[in-house]
């Protein structure tokens, strides 16, 4: 591709690099100049124009962006591709879910040529319908066909897809203590579930003791059971994890390196998923429970190692309802 000042007699078919005022209006940047455009530029007193001239081995920005976006998506489900515009194509969610991606493949795409780029949300980011998962942008007006082919090959058979919800109903069990929060926070938890297409089928309130909580867990019928305790779960042998084991379940992980959200625990009870929510889940603000909840609902396995790996990037924004802020008040 040739870029720079182009004599008008060579400018037809070139891509205008900067908007230019002509009689009756402006020719906008990115426009492919026609014979009429060249005449208008000449009438405006121009002898040259700053433009890009594509060579025989170049692919125009819109065509290149469309090819790369199709390769990145491959046979991936849950995402759709927008029409290219000024060298950009977006990948949007068709519905709620979490974004699964081949990070190594996407990084390989971005190493091919600095003018060929893809920017994405973080891996496993939760999106709603229409949310943007990625944007492919060809920075220059064209890129070499050989480099585009290398980028397409780097994307493999598809490097991104949206994992949609596989769980549709959940039960919330709330434990009560004298003068505790009670069912405060239920609307925030229900909103989280609804955002992922999950119905909160039942809210059950029991005393904050092992036996009644174990009984409530044993009779819960939904695929997902959430526990919100009136007193913080501060140990793996505290009331809620003990109740899960008493009901015949197991604790897969207690605690997570995400703040707020440290006091989450994850467990199984037969074929049901059980999540012990941290107290910060009463707030609608993002916390560690959101990362685990969205993956579980979308059928993504969450292991002990997965949760351990959430610490890098796991220092989230402080929430106003936190009982003990990370920093003391300024004096």
Secondary structure as GFF3:
##gff-version 3
##sequence-region A 1 331
A	DSSP	beta_strand	2	7	.	.	.	ID=ss1
A	DSSP	three_ten_helix	8	10	.	.	.	ID=ss2
A	DSSP	beta_strand	15	16	.	.	.	ID=ss3
A	DSSP	beta_strand	20	22	.	.	.	ID=ss4
A	DSSP	beta_strand	25	27	.	.	.	ID=ss5
A	DSSP	alpha_helix	35	43	.	.	.	ID=ss6
A	DSSP	beta_strand	48	53	.	.	.	ID=ss7
A	DSSP	beta_strand	58	60	.	.	.	ID=ss8
A	DSSP	alpha_helix	61	73	.	.	.	ID=ss9
A	DSSP	beta_strand	79	81	.	.	.	ID=ss10
A	DSSP	beta_strand	88	93	.	.	.	ID=ss11
A	DSSP	beta_strand	97	101	.	.	.	ID=ss12
A	DSSP	alpha_helix	103	112	.	.	.	ID=ss13
A	DSSP	beta_strand	116	120	.	.	.	ID=ss14
A	DSSP	beta_strand	126	127	.	.	.	ID=ss15
A	DSSP	beta_strand	132	138	.	.	.	ID=ss16
A	DSSP	beta_strand	142	144	.	.	.	ID=ss17
A	DSSP	alpha_helix	145	154	.	.	.	ID=ss18
A	DSSP	beta_strand	160	163	.	.	.	ID=ss19
A	DSSP	beta_strand	169	176	.	.	.	ID=ss20
A	DSSP	alpha_helix	186	195	.	.	.	ID=ss21
A	DSSP	beta_strand	199	207	.	.	.	ID=ss22
A	DSSP	alpha_helix	210	219	.	.	.	ID=ss23
A	DSSP	beta_strand	224	228	.	.	.	ID=ss24
A	DSSP	alpha_helix	239	246	.	.	.	ID=ss25
A	DSSP	beta_strand	250	254	.	.	.	ID=ss26
A	DSSP	beta_strand	265	269	.	.	.	ID=ss27
A	DSSP	beta_strand	272	277	.	.	.	ID=ss28
A	DSSP	three_ten_helix	279	282	.	.	.	ID=ss29
A	DSSP	alpha_helix	288	297	.	.	.	ID=ss30
A	DSSP	alpha_helix	304	308	.	.	.	ID=ss31
A	DSSP	three_ten_helix	309	311	.	.	.	ID=ss32
###
